[in-house]
């Protein structure tokens, strides 16, 4: 059997609390876990190219990497529609039909023309999750996606991650305090 090629990897990566990390992520659903302040979000930002490593390297895929933090105040003045439009322009494999389907399933359609600062943290998170799932990116990075979500939205995301685990050419990297045992786990990286 042929080894599974990584879609994204890090070699001897150091930045902040992350020290000399080497790890690779092939296709599937992966988890980055650890307590508060252990570097989960920092690692996602490094994988996305938003931060530069102090040492080591990030080897990115031929396709694109999806990352967005819509809770960041820099997005406050954007409408939901503009957010999606901007993100769509960055991802060549964006699935607009899936975006529409998810915006109905997660009950975000009614907020289409609202600025993000007018939305709750949970609804802002939903806007980002919808974009992540519709992006079609080779690697999709999700930071604590279940926080502040209602149970119906959590079920939609759970169902999607089960389907995503079967995709052969995409990796989903989810950062959270721990990996839920009822969801797919191609790998679990626990940051000390």
Secondary structure, DSSP 4 states (H G I P E B T S, - for coil): -PPPPPSEEEEEEEETTEEEEEEEE-SEEEEEE-STTSSHHHHHHHHHTSS--SEEEEE--SS-EE---TTSGGGTTSBHHHHHHHHHHH-TT--HHHHHHHHHHTT-GGGTTSBGGGS-HHHHHHHHHHHHHHS--SEEEEESTTTT--HHHHHHHHHHHHHHTT-SS-EEEEEESS--TTS--SEEEE--
